[in-house]
């Protein structure tokens, strides 16, 4: 990704070219793609869109289109790329610095002279090393200032549009959805999310500010974005409140809904709010208006009594006219479900295009289809979690927890794709931490496997960092998986852009796990 000072200049440079867009299969990347598409259409830039789900597809697509690819650097550009020696030092040089010359029977005076020379040389080398380390720190610091790791790519693209005064309300919404996707998948910290929400909130105020006269003359198909402090319940405005409470990871884990006691606590929670069961189990849109008016406050008040202090979150909603309203999280789950649909009749590219289309307000039918698929996925997720916990499938391997979904498990193919399996793993770990009394297990990461292809005998393996209160949850499994595979000659495929997700031959699973245990112990 290009640094902020270079982005606008680079975009102006590609306007005269035919652009090749390689787009990864995740919601944030799709939103960034939509913003770029809108910019290209505005400036009449020709482009080719190439969806890629992993490194192999990226390499194949690159080779297919390599004749079109050019390195766009102007002659007077000084990219200030550091020299190799400014960043790396060879191990041989290190050994030479610390190795002394062997004794050779010389005279004592010659030995003293040689020793003095060696001391001077080593002093010079230590000084040169300190200067090299200081220079290296400065270079790496400069690079880290402009690194976009942990930042929504959709927000970066929206920032580009805003810098060129070409930002539109649709682009702003895609940036919001991209940021929300990063937060839902734990790719950014809570602090980063709150900070970026504040930035986007100012753009929302700028784009959606209307006086009273304008508000009364809005067209029926207008688009309005608003900041909201809404409930932490998935799809509740398109579902029943009861279904949303049962299939939201946060509430399901806190209530322990996989147990009889947990179901009883849910009933007590609903009774504390004073909501009739008939109202709670029907569609949210059909609930009495008098109940919906104060619903958020009622739920938050009762949630505090039951130990759920974070029931409301900062988010955004969008209105398409007066009928269609969606929270940013609704769109994330719908788009993700369309992209990772288990339908075998359609190809991955078809799912990609369908997910991309669902982000446009002209394709609300596809968005509603995605919501229905998301409901199915969320139900399957909680049912699988309940099954894993009730049958003790989550076991401690020493340095990490391990869970494997067996072939024949209901809805198991819904979790063969990386994003779906990652979300299942994160929600399972949250629920396990809430259910176990073992303090040590609460601090362990989770490795989870699910069948990928029965014909090829492969499984998808994902590693999840520990469920801690800290904001910086680094995932070290990418390198650990590589080391374990190398040491055991396990047949693995490290194809996903997320390094903590790999494909593994089922036959090699035992020796791979043994190596992983040994490596992390």
N, C-alpha and C positions, 0 to 999 in steps of 0.2 A: 504494500500500500504506500502511496506517495505521501510525503510530508505535507503539512498544511500550506506552506508557501508555494509548493510546486503543483498542487492539485489543479488549480484553475488554469495555470499555464499549460499543463499536460492536456487537460480537456480541450482547450482551444487548439492544441496541436493535432489531436485525433479527429477533429471535425472535418479535416480534409482527407481522411482515410476511411477505408471500410473496416469497421471495428469487429473484432471477434470476441464474444463474451463467453467465457467458461464460467458456468454457474453451479455451485455446489448444491446438493439436495438437502438444504435446511431452510427453515422459514425466514431467518434473518437474511440469508443470501438471496432468497426470492424477493424479499422486500427491497433490498438494494438494487436488484435487477429491475424491478418495476420503476424505481426512481430514475435509473439510467435510461431505461426505455423511453420514459416520458421526456427526458432531456434530449435524447437523440431525435425523437419525433418532432420536438419543438424546433431543433436546429437542422432538421432534414439530413441527419447523419445515417448512412447505411450501416447495418450491423447484422451479424450472424449470431444466433443464440445457440450455445452448445451445453446441454445439461450434463454434468459429470457427478457420479456418486462416489468416486474414489480415485486413488492414484492411477490405477490401471486405465480407467476410462479417460482420465486427463491425459495420460501419455498417448493413448490411441488417438484421441481427438487432436492432440498437438501434431502428431505425425501426419494425420489426414489433412490438416489445414496449414502445414508448415510453410507452404508457398505464400500464404497470405500474411504470415507473421513477420513483423518488422520491429526492430528496436528503435523506438522513437526518441532520439536524443539529438538536439540541435548541436551544431559544431561548437558554439560558444558556451555550451553547458559544462560546468565543472562539477561533477558529481562527488568529488572529494572521497573516492573510495580508498580506504586505508590499505597500506601494503600488508602482505602476509606476515612479514617479520614484526610488524607493529602489533599484531594480535596474537600470534602463536610463537612458541619457542619449541624447537625439537628436543626430544628427550636426550639425544646424544650430546647436545650442548650442555644440558643439565649435568650429565654424568662427567663430562670433561671438567666442568667447573669444580666439582667436588672431589675429583680423583687427583692424587698426587703422583709424582714420578717415583719409580722404584729406586731403591738404593743400589748403587753400582760400584761400590768400593773406591770412590774418589777420595782425595785428600780432604781433611777436615775443613781447611780454608775454602776449598772449592764447594764443599757441601753448604757452608754458611752462605757463600755468595749465591748459590743456587736457591737456597731456602729464602733468602731476602728477596730474590727476584720473584719467586713463587708467591710470597706474601704480597708484594706490590701488584702482581698480576691478578691475584684473587681479590684484592681490595678494589682494583679497577673494575673487575667483572661484577662485583657486588654493587658498586656504584652504578654501573651500566644497567644492571638488572632493576635497581630501584627506579632509575629514570625510565626504563621500558615499562615497568608496572604502572608508574604515574601516567605515562603517555597512553597506555592501554585503557586505564580507568577513564581518562578524559574522552577517548574515542567511544568506548562502550556507553558512557553516560550520554553523549550526544545522540547516539543511535537509540537508546532507550527512551529518550524524550519524545521520539516520533514513532514509537512502536504502537501499533493499533491492536495488539493482543489484549483481549479482555474488553474490547470496545465493539459495539454493534456496527457492522458494516453498513447497515441501512442508515444509521445516524451519520456516518461519515459521508455517504452519498447525499443525504439531505443537506449536510453542512456545505457541500460543494454547490448544490443548487442555490442555497441561500446566499453564498458568497457571490454568485453570478446574478443575483436578483431574479431567479427563475423558479423559486420555490412556490409550490401550489399546495392547497389544502390536502389533496390526495397524497402528494409526496410526504407531507407531514404525518398523515395517518400511517403510511407504510413505515416511516421511521419509528413511530410509536409501537407498531406491531413487531418490528424487528427487535427493538429494545426489550419488549415484553417476552419475546421468545428466548432471548439471552437469560433473562431473569428466571423464567420457568425452568429452564434446563440447567440452572446453577452455573452458567458460564461467566457470570459477573457476580460481584459481591453485592450484598444488600446496600452498602454505602454507595457503591457505584451506581446502582439502580436509582436510588433516591436522588443522587446528584443529577443524573441525566434526565430524570423525570422533571426536576426543577428547570432544566434548560428547555425541555420540550414544552413545559407549561407556559413559558414566556412566548414561544412561537404560537401556541394555541390561542393565547389571548390576542396576539397580533392578527392572526388570520380569521378569528371567529368573533371579533368584537363588533357588536351591532347596537345601534340605539333603539329606542322603543318603536319608532316609526318603521324602521327596517324590519324589526321582529314581526310586526303585524302584516307585512307585505311579502313574507317569504313564500317562495314557490313550493309546491307540494313535493318536489323531488330534490330539494336543496340538501346539501351536506353540511352537517354541523358536528364539530368535535368539541368535547368538554372534558375538563378535569374532574375526577370524582374520587371520593374516599369511600370505596365500595367494599362489599363483602368478599371474603376470601373463600368463595364457593364456586366451583366450576360449573359453568353453563346454567346457573340457576334460573336465569331469565328465559331460558329456552327449554327448561326441564321442570320437574316438580321440585319443591324445596326439599322434600324427603329424599328423593333420588340424589340430589346434589350433595346433601349432607352425608349420605352413605358412600358416595363415590369421590369425594374430595379427600386427597391424601391427608391434609392437615387434621380434619375432623375425624376421619376414620381411624387414624392412628391414636389421637387423643382419647376417643371414646372406646377404643379397642373393639371395634364392631365385629371382629371375627369371633367374638365370644358371646355367650348368653348374657353375661354381666354387662358387656358393652352395649348390646341391644337394649337392655333395661335402662342404662344410663341415657341413651338417646331418647327413650320415651320420657324419662324424667326431665330432660332438657326441653323437649317440646311442651311438656306440661308447665314447666317454669315460665315459658314465654306466653302461655295462655292461648296457644293456637290450636283450633280444632283439628283433629287428625284428618278429617275429610278435606279441609282446606289445604293442609300441608301436602297431601298426596295427589292433588290435582295439579294441572299445569299452572305455572306461575302466572301466566297471562289471564287465567280464569279465576284467580283468587279475588276475594272481595277487596274493593279499592280501599275501604277503611282499614283493612289489615296491612295492605301493602304500603300505605303512607308512612307508617312508623316502623316498618319491618326491620330496617337496618339497626335502628336504636334498640329495638327489642332483642334482636339476636345478639348484638354486642354486649348488652347488659347481662343476659343469661350466660353468654360465653365466658365472661369474666368470673362468674360464680363457679363455673366448671373448669377453671384453670386455663382457659384459652384466651390469652391476652392479645393475640395478634389476629383477631378475626377480621379486621378491616385493613385494607392496603390502598396505597396511592395508585391510581390507574387512570385510564382515559376511556371514554365511550364515544361512539359515532352514531349519528342519526342520519339515515337516508330517508328524507321526507318525514312523515309523521307516523309511519307504520313500523319501519325497520330500525331496531336499535341493537348494537353489539358492543360488548366490552372488548378491549384489546386481547384479553386472554381467550375469549370465545373464538376470535379469528385465528389465534395461534393454534389452538387444539383442532379446529376444523381444517386448517391448511395442512397441518402435520398429518392428520388422519388421511386426507386425500393423497398426500405424497407417499405415504407408506401403506397404502391400501393393499390387502393381501390378495386381491382379485388376480387370478392367473390369466384371465382373458386379455388383460391390457399389459403393455410393456411399461418399464420404468419411465421411459420418456413420456408416455401417455399420462401417467400419474403426475409427472412433473408439470406438464402443460396444464392439466386440470387444476392442480394446486395453484399455479401461477394465475390462471384465469379467475379463480375464486377470490383473488385480492381486488378485482375490479368491481366497481359498484354496478356495472352493467351485467354481471353474472351472479346475482344473488341466489339464483337457484342452485348453483354449484356450491356456494357457501353454506346454504341450508343442508345440502347433501353431506357436506363435510361435518356439519354439526351432528347429524345422525350417526355418521361413522365414528365420531369422537365419543358419543355416548356409549356406543358398543365397546369401544376400546377401553374406556374408563371403567365400565362394568366388569369387563374381563380382567382388568388390572387388579381391582379390589377382590374379585373372586379368586384369582390366582394367589394373591397375597394371603388371603384367609386359608387357602389350601396349604400353602407352604408353611405357615405358622402352626396350623392345627396338626399337621403330620410331621412336624419337626424336620423339615427339609433344610432349614438353615443350620449349618453345623460349623463349629470352630475348627479351623485347620492349624491353629497356633497363631501365626502372625496375621491371619485374616479369616473372615467368615466366608463360607462357600455354600452356594445353592445351585442346584441343577434341575431344570425342567425336563421331564421325561417325555419321550414320544408317546402320543396318545392322550396327553394332558389336554383337557378342554381348552379350545382357543389358543393352543400353543403357537400356531403359525402366525398369530397376531404379533408375536414378540420376536420374530426372526430378523426384523429390521433394526438397525442400530439405535435410532432415536427412541423407538417404542420400548426396546429392551432396556435402554439406559434409564428411561423414566420409571419403568417397572422396578428396576433395581434400586433406584433412589427411594421410591415410595416403600419398597419392601424393607430397606434398611431403617427408614424412619419408624415404621411399624414395629420392627424387631426391637429397636432401642427402647420403644415405649413398653414393650411386653416383657423383656427379659429383666431378671433381677441380678444377673451377673454384671458387676461393674466393669470388669475387664472387657467383656464382649461389647459393651456400649462404645468403647473407644476404637474398635477394629474396623478396617475397611471391608468391603464386600466384593467377592468375585462371583459372577453369575453366568451360567451357560444355558443356552436354549437351542433346540434343533434348528438347523438352517436348511439342509437338504438331505432328505432320507436317502435319495438315490446315490448321492455322492458321499454320504456318511460324514457330513460336516456339521459343526456346531458354531454358533456365535458366542464369543466370550467377551464380557465387559467387566471392567474394574471401576469401583466407586470408592472415593475417599471416605474417611470416617465421618460420621454425623456428629460434628462438634459445634460449639457455640461461636467459635472463631470465624471471622469473615473471610480469611484466606485459606480455602480448602484446596491445596494443590494435589493434583492427581499424578502419582509417580508410576502408575501401572504400565504406561506405554513402554518405557525403557525396561522395566522388569519383565514384561511379556517377551520382549526381544531377547533378553539374556537367557530366560528359561528355555525358549525355543532353540537358541543356538547351542546351549549346553547339552540338550537331549536329542538334537536333530529332529524335533517335532515338526510335523508338516503344518505350518501355519501360513496364513496370508494376512500381511499387515497392509491392507488396502484402503482402510477408511481414513478420512482426514482427521478424525478423532483417534489419536494414537492408543487410547485406552480400550478400543474395540478391535478385536481380531477375529479371524475365522480359523478354526482348528479341526483337524481330522479327529473324529470321535475315538478312534483307536489309540491315539496318542495322548488322550486326555490324562490318564493316570500318571504317566511319567512327566508330563508337562506340569501338573499340579505339584508333584513331588519336588521338582526343581524349583518351582515358585516358592514353596514352603521353605526349602533350604536357603534360597536366595534372600528371603525377607526375614528369616529368623535372626 
